[in-house]
Amino acid sequence: MKHTPTQASCHEPKNSQTALEQTVETLEAQIRAYQASYYNGEAEISDQEFDLLWDTLKQRKPDSPVLHRIGADAIDGFPKARHLIPMGSQDKAANPEEFRDWAAKIAPETFVVQYKLDGASLELQYEQGKLVQAITRGDGLVGDEITRNARRMAGVIPELDVPFTGGVRGEVVMTRQVWKEQYREKANCRNAANGLMRRKDGEGCEDLSLICYDAAAVGDDGYFQDELAKVHWLKERGFKVTETKTFTDAEAVIAYREEVAEQRASLPVDIDGLVVKDQKTDMADLRRDRPERQIAFKFDLEVAYSILRAVEWSESGSTYTPIGVVDPVRLAGTTVQRANLNNPDMIRSLDLKIGSAVSVVKRGEIIPKIEGLAPAGAVPGERETQDIPFPTTCGTCGTRLEDGGSRLYCPNPECPKRILHRIHKWVAVLDIRELGEKLLRQLFDTKRIQGISDLYTLNQEEVAEFERMGDLSAAKVIRHIRTPRVVSLAALVAGFDFEGVGETIMEKVVAAGFNTLDKLRAASVEDLAKVYGLGDITAQTICTGLVETAEDMDKVLATGIISLAPPPPDTAQPLRGLSFCFTGELSTMKRSEASQKVKTLGGTVKSAVAKDLSFLETQYPESGSSKNKKAQNWGIPMISEEQFLAKLVTP
């Protein structure tokens, strides 16, 4: 169904949210849930799977409030501590082609290749050779200080034979043998290790091992000659180290990956790929959020074939998402019975039926994904098939659902489920602590809150009456709700949960000159559709959402607890409407600094080359990298660092 925008069409119904925008919302919910389990007892997924979720959200919505929280509240009793060097995420190569691109860009003389251990990262901090702290990865800058537990692990050395001051890094793992003998109730070695290392009583930590791969000295970037010297030094100190080899040719690394992939099932610990580094140590690179001179070279994605037995429809806000129920299969060490089907268009495009043989993969999503139909003969046997039934009416309000192709949704703006979802979104965007899902549901079901503004009329006495609250907990809830906050216009709108409209989209709108609430409300669909990167559907969604939420939004602002930040001056936005992507290193500044300069001047930064990109900055336009090829195919200008710097002055 397509809407043609008109100058006066701000009151038309909302249109379809894209599959990408659905995914952003799902990612945020997944990360919050798995952060809580990770920090409060037992991780349910691996660091690598969590990285994939985090990296995907960072790429699609870099301003998400989920990305700017440090882990979770320290309710597990562990204090927080800062890393000596950031434990950033590594770039990843999922296949040989992506690895070749990285190798061509970095062009090291020698590749140092190590097993990528599938456990939990830990940094040991030493002062004059004595262990003083052991810190989990956390958010990469700050983690949990679990020194007492770490001292019980095999491979953790409390005092070195040299007066070293700095950090030693490794992965906390459980061997497969220990898991089989003592922890079979856990899904896998990784889950067992993650849970034990965060136990307050430290019980079971003696069943864990630390395998090291890196070290850095405080105040002396030249302490280690190169990456091989680090491994040699770690061995001499008595640390267990990960398997390490060297190669001078990228193709030899690719061949070694295939060899290790065949052997991984017989290894004593779990690995999920290789880490490939330049032998030359670059401390400036290691301090980046995402070091460029090393990469995680993952094993080929595991695929399983199964039979689709049923389709369930998961409800999130107004959206109904299909989830396939399949015959149980093993993927990434867990048994899979449910897999994401994305949206109605995917079902139709595959001509998918109940009884179809399907391919199931796990790409770091919590719910694995059905990628397509299985190859002929992959699942033997004849089967009867039948069409997949779609829900037709909203189970909450009874309104007839609309099928927009990329999503199936309830169009009723007064649907209680939709309103509750909006309140949840507001709490998440503003990071209102202590106001949990259960309490929100109780407040909503009793009709005490029916809109966002109702949160600001709550008092301690009535909240204390709800189940498992009491005066102390209620006081915390009210204090967090009533904490004064100054929010940007983009955050305000994102918090009111217009379908698929997050802060990134709204920042584009604000940068285009709609930088006050009055200007935004006065804009037509046609006006907003002209904003770089929006389009008709998103413009319509913003217009309709502003009308639907106007009364509630005004009440929130009238409380004085939430106030809007002043708009940036128009004169400070010379790069408005322009987008940049960076590849390789810059000589005059870090990429993070360049990105910040672009954003400050009103432009946007993309992590990948897309058709609507304005400029790709690269020092090697002839390199043949995937980014360069895409830019060439789509006619995107490639500029040098000097040309980029000139645009900061004269766009």
N, C-alpha and C positions, 0 to 999 in steps of 0.2 A: 504494500500500500504506500503510495507516494503522495506527499503533500507539496503543493506549490506555494512558496511563501509569498505573502503580499504585505503591503505597508501596514495593514491593520490586522494582521493575523496573529497577534500575540495571545489571543484568547482561544486559539485552536487547540485540540487535544495534543498530547505529547506523541512523538513518533518513536521509532525503534532505537534502542540502544545497541551499539555494535558489540560483536562478540569480544573484541579487545577490551572494551570498557566493562563488560561483565566480568572478564577475567581479572581486571584490576581490583574490583570490589572483592572478588573471591580470594585473591592473593592476600589482601589486607586482613581479611578474617582468618585465613589459614595461618599467617605469620603471627598474629596476636595469640592464637590458641597454642601454637607450638612453641612460642617464646615462653608462655606460662609453664608448660610442661617441662621445658628445658631448664628453666631456672628454679623450678620448685619441686624437684625430686627426680624425674626420669624423662629424658628426651625420648620422644616417640619416633623421630626420624633422625637421620645422620646429619652431621655438619654439612656434608656435601649436598644432600637433598635440601637442607635449609638454605644453603648458599644459592641454589638454583631458584628457590622461591624469592629470596631477597633480591638477587640480581635481576630477575624478571620484573619485579615490582619497581626496582630502581630505574630500569630502562624505560618502563612504560609510564611511571608516575614518580619522578625523582623528588617531588615535593611532598610525598605522602607523609603524614605525621607518624606513621608506623616506623619509617626509616630513621626518624630523628629522636627516638627514645633509646636510652641506654639499657638494653636488655629488658629486665622486668624488675619490679620492686623486690628488694632483698628480704622477702618474707621467709626465706629458707634459713635465715640466720647467718649467711656468709657475707662478710664485708666486701665492698668493692675496692678494686685496686687498678692502677693504670699500667699498661704495658710500656716497656722500654722503647720498643719499636712497634708501630701499628701492625696488628695481625689482619691485614686486609685480605680480601678475596682475590683469588687468582683468576686471570683470564683462562678460558677453557677452549680446548679444541676437541670437537666431538668426532672428527674424522680426519683422515690423512690430508685432505685438501686444506682444511683450516689450519692444520699444523704446518704445512708447507708455507702457507701465507705468513704465519708468524715467523718461521725460520728465515724466510727471505727478508723480512723486515728487520729482524734483529741481527742476522748474519753472524753468529758467534763462530770463533775458530774451533771451539770444542764445546759439545753439548754434555752437560752433566745430567744424568738420568737416574731418578730414584723412584722406588715404589711409592705410590700415593696411598697411604694407609687410611683405612676406613674406620676412624675412631673419633676421639675428641681431642682437640688441640689444647696444649698446655705450655705455659712459659715458666721456666724456673729462673728466678732472679737471685744472683749471688753478689755478695759484698766481700771482697778480699778472700774469695774462695769458700765462703760459708753460705749455705742456702738460707735466704731470709724470707722469700715469698714464692708461692706457686699460684699462678693466675690462669683461670680458664679463658677461652677466647672472648666470651661476651660479645660486645658489639665491635670488636677489633681494636678499640682504644682502651676500654675498661672492661674488666671481667670479675668473676668471683675469686676471692682469695681463699684457696682450699689447701693451704700449706700442710696442715695437720693430716689431712687425708693423703696428700701426695707422698709424705714421708713413709707411708706404709706400702707404697707401690714398688714393685720390682723395677730396677733401672733408675731410680731416683737417688742421686748421690748427695748426702747431706753436707759433705765437706770435700773440696777438691784438693789436689796435691800442688796447686799453684794459686797465687793470690789474685784470682780472676774476679773482676767486677763487671757484671753484664748479665746477659740473658742466654739461656739455653732453651731451644724449642723442640718439642716433640709431640707425638700422638699417643694418647692413652688408649690402649687396646686390651682386649681380652682374647686369649688364644682360643681357637676352635675346640681344642681338647678340654680346656677348663669349662667352656660353655656347655659342651656335651655332658660332662660329668656332674656339673653343679647348677647350671642355670638354664636348662632346657625350657623352663616355663616362659623365658623371655623370647621375643621374636627372633633375635639374632645376637651376635657378639657385640655389635655396636650399641644396641639398645641397653644391653646388660651393663656395658662399661659406662655409658652416660649416666645411668641411674646410680650405680655404686659410687662413682667419684663425687657425687653431690649429696651423699648421705650425711646428715649432721653427725651421726655417731661414728662415721668412718668404717662401719662394718662392711667387710667384703673387699676393701681397697687392696688388701694383700693379694687378691686374685687378679689384679690388674698389672699391666706392664707399660712402661714408658719407653718408646722407641724414638730416638732423636734424629734430627735432620738439619739443624741450623744453630748458629750461635752468633752473638754480637757483643762487642765490648763497649762499655759506656765511655764516651769521650775519646775513643781511639778507633776511627774508621779503618785504620791500617793494621789493626791487630792481626787480622787473618789475611793471608796473601790472596787466596781465592776460595772458591766453593769446595774444592778438593782438600785444601788445607784445613777447612772447618771440620770436615768429616774425619780426617786424620787426627786432629786435635781432640775431637769428641771420643774417638776410640782410645786414645792414650789416657784420657781421664777416666776411662772405665764405663762410659755410657754405651748402651745398646744403640746401634745406628741402623737406619733403613738401608736396604740393598742399594748400592750405588755403582753405576757404570759410566764410562765416557765413550763418546762417538764423535767423529769429525764430519759426518755426513747425515743429512736429514733423512734420507731413505733408509739408512741403517737403523735410525731410531724407530722409524715406522715398522721395520721388520722385527725389531726387538719387542715392540708393543704386541705384535701378533704372537710372538713366541711366549711372552709372559701371560697373555690372555689365555692361552691353552693350558698353562701351568697353574693358574690362580686357584683352581679348586683344590689343589694339593698343598698349597702354602699353609703354614701354621696360623697365619692371621689373615683377615680380610683386607683386600686392596680393591680399589675401583678405577685404577688407571696408573699413569706415570706422571711424575713432576719433572719437567725438562727445564734446565737453567743454563744460562751462559756461565761458563766456568769463571769468568772474571766477575768478582764481587763488586756490585755498585750499590753502596749504602744509600745514596740519594733515591735510587729506584726502590729499594726495599722499604723506605719510609713512606712511599705513596700508598694511597688507599687501595690501589690495584697495581702492583708491580708489573712492569712491562717486559722485563728481561727473564721472566720465567712463566711457564704455562702449565696448566693441568691438561694432560693428553689423555682423555677419557677412553675407556674401552667402548667398543660398539654397543649401542643401545640394545638391551635385551628385549626380545620379542617373544610373546607366547600366543598360541592360537587356541581359541575356545569357541563355545556356542553361546549366542545371545538367547537367554531364556525369558527375560522380561525387561521392561523399561519402567523405572520409577521416576516421578517428577519431583525434583527438589525445589522447594519454594524459598526464595530469598527476596524479601521486599515484595515487589509486584511481579517478579520474574519467575517463570517455571522452567527449570533446567533439566533435561533428560539425563538420567543415570542408568547405564546398562547393567543388568544382573547377568553374569556369565557363569559357566561351569568353573569351579575353582582351578586356578593355575598358579604356579610359582613364578614370582618376578622379584628380583633384587632382594632375595632372602625372605620374602613374605608371601603369604597366600592371598591371592587377589580374587575377589568375587564381584566387585562393583567397579565400573569404569565410566568415566565421563564421556558423554556423547555430544557435548557442546551446545547444539541448538537444533531447532526443527529443520533448517536448511541442510544440515549435515546428514540427517536421517534420509531426507528426500534425495540428496545428491548421490548417496551410496545405494539407494533403493534398499535400505536396510529392513530386514524383517525379523520377527521373533523366530528363532531357529536358524538364523544366518550364522555361518562360520566367520569369525572376526579376528583381526590382529589387535593384540593388546600390548601397550608399552607403558613404561613408567618413566616420565621425564622430570622427576623431582616433584611432581604434583602429589598431593596427599591422596587424592583419588586418581588412580591410573586412567589412561585414556584409550578409547577405542580409535585406532588410527584409520581403519578401513576394513575391507573384507579380506579374509585369509586367502592365500593362494589355493588354487584348485588342488584338492587331495590332501591339504594340510591337516584336516580333521576328517578322518574316514567315516563313512556311513551315510545313509540316506536319511533326510529329515524333512518333516512337514514344516512349512513356514506359514506365517500369517502376518497381516499388517500390524504395525505398532499403533495402538490407540493413543490419541492425544486428548488431554483434558480439554473441556469446552467451557467450563464455568469456574469462576474463582471459588475455592472451597471456603473462603472466609466471608465474602460479602454476596456471593451469588451472581456477580456481574459476568457477562459473557466475555471470555478471554479473546484478545486480539493476537493473531499470528503475524508478526512482522518479519518472518523469515529468520533473521538473526536472533530473535527471541520471541517467546510466547509469554504474554504478560496480561495482568489485570489493568484496564485503563481507568478504573474508578479512583479519583484522587482522594475520596473519603474512605477508602478501604482500610479497616483497622490494622490489618497486617502491614500495609504500606506505611501508615502513620507510625507504627511501632518501629519499623525499620528506620524511618527518618530520625527518630529519637536516638536509636542506637548509633546511627551515623554521626549525629551531633556530638554525642558523648565521646566517640572515637576521635573525631577531628580535633576537638578541644582538649582531648586527653584528660577527661574528668576522672580522676582516680576514685577508687572505692565504690563507684556506682556500677555494680555488676549486673550481668544479664538477668539473674534470677530476681533481684530487687526491682529492676526496671519492669519485668514482666508482671510482678505483683502490683506495682503502682499502676500499670496500664490496665490490668484485668479488673482492678477495683475502681477504674475510671478516675483515679486521682490525678493522673496525667494523661491528657489527650492531645498534647502538642508540646513542642519544645519549650515554649514560654512557661508551661505549667511547672517545669522543673524548678523555676526560680521563685515559686510560691510555696515550696515545701518548707516545713519546719521540723526541728529535731524531735519534738514530742510525737508527731504522727509517724515519722519514719521509724522511731524506736518500737512502735507497736507491731511492726511486721516481723515475720518469722526469722529467727536467728539474728536479730539486730541488737536491741538494747541501746542504752543511752550513749555508751562510748562509741560504738560503731556508727550510730545515727549522727553523732556529732561530727565524725570524720566525713561522712557523706555530705552533710550540709556545708561543712567548711570547704570541701573541694568544689562543690557546686557554686558557692558564692565567692570563690576566689576571683577578684577582678582580673579581666583579661582584655588586652588590646589585640584585636585580630584584623587581618587584612580583609579587604572586600572579597578577595578570592577565597579565603578560608571560610568566611561567613556563608557564601553561597554554597561552597562544597559541603559545609556542615548541614545544610538544609536538603541535601540528598536528592538533587535533580538527577534523573536517571542517566548515569554515565558521565556526569559533569563533575570533574574533580578540580583541584587547585591548579593543576598545570593548564587546563583549558581556560579557567577563569583568569589566570595571569595573562594569557594572550589577549583576552577581552579587555582587561584593565589596561594593558600596554597599548591597546589600540585606541585609547582615549575615553573608554567608558569607565572612568576611574572613581566615580562616586555612585552611591546607591541611586540617587535621583537620575543621573545620566543613564544608568543601566536600565532602570525601570521605564525610562522614556524611549529607549531604543526599540525599533521594530525588528521583526525577524529578518527583513531585508538588510537592515543596518548591520546586524550581528553576523549574518551570513557572509559579509564581505571581509570579516576578520580573518587574517591569515590562519589556515589550518582548521577552520570550523566547518563551514558548510551548512546547508539548509536544515538538516535534521537536528543537529546540535543547537543551532540558533533557535529553532522552534521549541526545543526542550527547555532552553534557558528562559525564553519569554513566558512559556506556559507555567514553568515552575515559579517564576517571580510573582505571577498573578495568584497562583494557588497559595503561596506561603506569605503573601504580603502582610496580612494581619498578624500572624504568629511572629514573623520576623520583627515587625515594629514593636510588638510587646517585649520581645527579648531585649532589643536595644533600649527600650524605655526603662528597663530595670536599672540601667547605669552600671551593671556588673560587666556586661559585654559592651565594648565600645570599638568603633571602627578606627583603624590607623589612618592618618591623613594620606591622601594620594600622593604619589611621587610627582614632582614637577614635570610637565610635558617636555621641557627643554632638555631633560636629562635622558631622553630616549632616542638617540640618533640611530640605533640599530633596530628600532621597532619594525617588526614584520620580516626580519631576516633571521635565518637559522644557520648554524655552523656545526660541522663535525670535524674532529681532530683525529689524525692518525700519525703515529710515530711521536718522537720527542720534539719539544721546542727548545731552542737554545737560550732564549731570553727569559723564560718563565716556565713554571710547571703547567701541565694541562689543566689542573684544577684552578690555577690562577687565571688562565686564559678563559676558562668557562665562566668564572665569576665576573670577569670584566664584561663579557658578552651579556650576561644576565643583567648586570648593573646598568648597562646602556640600552636595555630594552629588548635585546635579542634573545633567542633560544638556542640551546645546545642539544644536539642529538648524539646518541652513542652509536648509531648505525646510519648508513646511507639510505635515505628514502627518496621517493620521487619528488617530494616537495621541498627537499633540502636546497638552501640557497648557495652554500659554499662548502667544499671539502678542502681543509687545510692539509697539505702533504708536502714534504720535502722531496719525495721520490715519486713523481707522477708516472714514471715509466716502470715502476716496480712490478706491476701486474697483480697487485694484491686484490682481494675481493672487493674492498671498498673502492679502489681506483677503477676496477672494471665496471662496477655498478654506476659510478659517477659518469664514466665515459658513455655507457649505454643509454643513460637517461639525460645526457647533455648538461650535467651539473658542473659548474665551473670549479676547477681545482686551482687553489691559490697557495702561494708559498707563505712562509712565516712572515716575511717582510711585507707581503701584500696584506696579510691579516692585520699586522700592526698598523698599517696605513688606514685600514677601515675603522680602527678604533678612534681615529681622528676625523676621517672623512669617509663616511659609509658610501 
